[in-house]
Amino acid sequence: MPHAFLRRAASAALAFAALAAFPALSHAQAYPDRPIKLVVPWPPGGATDALGRMLAQRLTERLGQTVIVDNKAGAGGNIGTAAFVREKPDGYTLLVATSSTNAANPHLYARLGFDPVKDFTPVAFVAEIPNILEVPKQSPYRSVQQLVDAAKAAPG
């Protein structure tokens, strides 16, 4: 991964850690007084998992409490995200949400198990992970528009 990405992710993790401490204001005890679970709705080894593990490490250092990464992969991120929504909303379970689960999946799946607008409170923007659309070099398509036009001309 490029150094710029890691620097931005580390800076974002510090901001995330600061924001994560806000629930302490509403508790009589100091927050956090027990381990925190960070749900990553993707399998281990990918970019979202790597980001989640960097966040967990920095949050553990900053908060003085263990942050455990809980990978719950499947259905394009929907399984872990739906499981997160069922957790007690007490600040001890956090989610690494992605544009896949919250922006794309509502258009791809009939049933998500969560409402991406109503079921979440954003805490911090952590990182950008670029996505790239590619075609084989031998492909006749040289732009997204050409690809879209071809798909419209031959549905299915």
Wavefront OBJ file of the C-alpha trace (Angstrom):
o trace
v 0.000 0.000 0.000
v 1.277 3.486 -0.738
v 2.675 5.502 2.174
v 0.164 8.307 1.594
v -2.706 5.880 2.161
v -1.125 4.589 5.369
v -0.480 8.127 6.633
v -4.081 9.160 5.900
v -5.377 5.979 7.517
v -3.232 6.535 10.621
v -4.376 10.168 10.891
v -7.959 9.114 10.398
v -7.522 6.440 13.053
v -6.439 9.102 15.538
v -9.484 11.208 14.678
v -11.661 8.101 14.947
v -10.176 7.363 18.365
v -10.940 10.871 19.564
v -14.517 10.648 18.334
v -14.941 7.186 19.782
v -14.265 8.639 23.218
v -17.401 10.814 23.126
v -19.688 8.120 24.595
v -17.700 8.622 27.805
v -19.620 11.844 28.330
v -22.892 9.950 28.759
v -21.584 7.188 31.086
v -20.946 7.454 34.786
v -17.886 5.228 34.349
v -14.907 6.021 32.166
v -15.312 4.811 28.597
v -14.181 2.289 27.626
v -14.220 0.003 30.623
v -14.220 -3.226 28.598
v -12.980 -4.429 25.181
v -14.469 -2.934 22.026
v -15.434 -4.999 19.000
v -14.712 -3.581 15.531
v -16.853 -5.408 12.959
v -15.262 -5.676 9.512
v -17.891 -7.085 7.116
v -15.229 -8.472 4.777
v -12.842 -11.445 4.942
v -9.349 -11.200 6.418
v -6.595 -10.098 4.079
v -8.347 -7.441 2.011
v -8.017 -3.663 2.086
v -10.957 -3.142 4.461
v -9.558 -5.747 6.849
v -6.109 -4.105 6.760
v -7.685 -0.735 7.502
v -9.750 -2.245 10.326
v -6.651 -3.771 11.881
v -4.788 -0.436 11.701
v -7.766 1.273 13.348
v -8.004 -1.385 16.038
v -4.316 -1.027 16.875
v -4.478 2.772 17.126
v -7.733 2.724 19.095
v -6.239 0.182 21.504
v -3.219 2.465 22.023
v -5.278 5.643 22.419
v -8.126 4.303 24.531
v -6.094 1.902 26.669
v -8.598 -0.840 25.997
v -8.391 -3.797 23.637
v -10.147 -3.376 20.290
v -10.893 -6.718 18.670
v -11.389 -7.049 14.902
v -14.362 -9.290 14.144
v -14.455 -10.274 10.457
v -18.004 -11.231 9.414
v -17.726 -11.768 5.692
v -20.358 -12.725 3.169
v -23.004 -11.414 0.779
v -20.968 -8.413 -0.302
v -20.597 -7.146 3.268
v -24.289 -7.545 4.126
v -23.882 -10.371 6.661
v -21.489 -8.498 8.933
v -23.311 -5.202 8.521
v -26.675 -6.783 9.406
v -25.083 -8.484 12.430
v -23.682 -5.131 13.550
v -27.148 -3.539 13.415
v -28.434 -6.180 15.856
v -25.724 -5.332 18.430
v -26.529 -3.257 21.522
v -25.911 0.425 20.583
v -23.637 1.154 23.536
v -20.418 2.278 21.838
v -18.703 -1.072 22.385
v -19.334 -2.363 18.884
v -18.173 -0.302 15.919
v -18.444 -1.006 12.182
v -16.052 -0.348 9.327
v -18.785 0.548 6.844
v -17.985 0.780 3.150
v -19.539 2.305 0.070
v -20.265 -1.245 -1.071
v -22.495 -2.065 1.870
v -24.133 1.311 2.311
v -24.317 2.757 -1.206
v -24.069 -0.016 -3.807
v -25.711 -2.982 -2.073
v -29.133 -1.346 -1.657
v -29.307 -1.384 -5.476
v -27.954 -4.937 -5.818
v -29.805 -6.904 -3.123
v -33.548 -7.149 -2.505
v -33.026 -7.669 1.249
v -30.069 -6.243 3.114
v -31.004 -6.898 6.731
v -30.388 -3.223 7.516
v -31.342 0.249 6.331
v -28.203 2.149 5.264
v -29.852 5.509 6.012
v -31.745 4.822 9.252
v -29.603 2.222 11.019
v -26.277 4.052 11.305
v -24.713 7.091 12.901
v -21.485 8.036 11.111
v -18.616 8.633 13.510
v -15.648 9.386 11.270
v -14.566 9.263 7.654
v -11.557 7.004 7.879
v -10.131 6.362 4.428
v -10.664 6.267 0.716
v -9.958 3.057 -1.113
v -9.928 3.583 -4.878
v -11.855 1.309 -7.200
v -10.835 0.810 -10.804
v -12.912 -0.346 -13.751
v -10.805 -2.280 -16.245
v -11.362 -4.192 -19.453
v -8.933 -6.514 -21.251
v -6.461 -4.682 -23.475
v -7.963 -6.451 -26.534
v -11.441 -5.134 -25.635
v -13.052 -2.661 -28.071
v -14.089 -0.392 -25.165
v -11.962 2.670 -24.461
v -14.302 4.555 -22.136
v -16.962 3.896 -19.539
v -19.535 5.364 -21.897
v -18.627 2.879 -24.623
v -18.982 0.032 -22.130
v -22.353 1.335 -20.888
v -23.627 1.787 -24.449
v -22.614 -1.788 -25.326
v -24.346 -3.130 -22.206
v -27.527 -1.231 -23.042
v -27.460 -2.469 -26.628
v -27.145 -6.102 -25.537
v -28.865 -6.569 -22.128
v -27.943 -9.778 -20.381
l 1 2 3 4 5 6 7 8 9 10 11 12 13 14 15 16 17 18 19 20 21 22 23 24 25 26 27 28 29 30 31 32 33 34 35 36 37 38 39 40 41 42 43 44 45 46 47 48 49 50 51 52 53 54 55 56 57 58 59 60 61 62 63 64 65 66 67 68 69 70 71 72 73 74 75 76 77 78 79 80 81 82 83 84 85 86 87 88 89 90 91 92 93 94 95 96 97 98 99 100 101 102 103 104 105 106 107 108 109 110 111 112 113 114 115 116 117 118 119 120 121 122 123 124 125 126 127 128 129 130 131 132 133 134 135 136 137 138 139 140 141 142 143 144 145 146 147 148 149 150 151 152 153 154 155 156
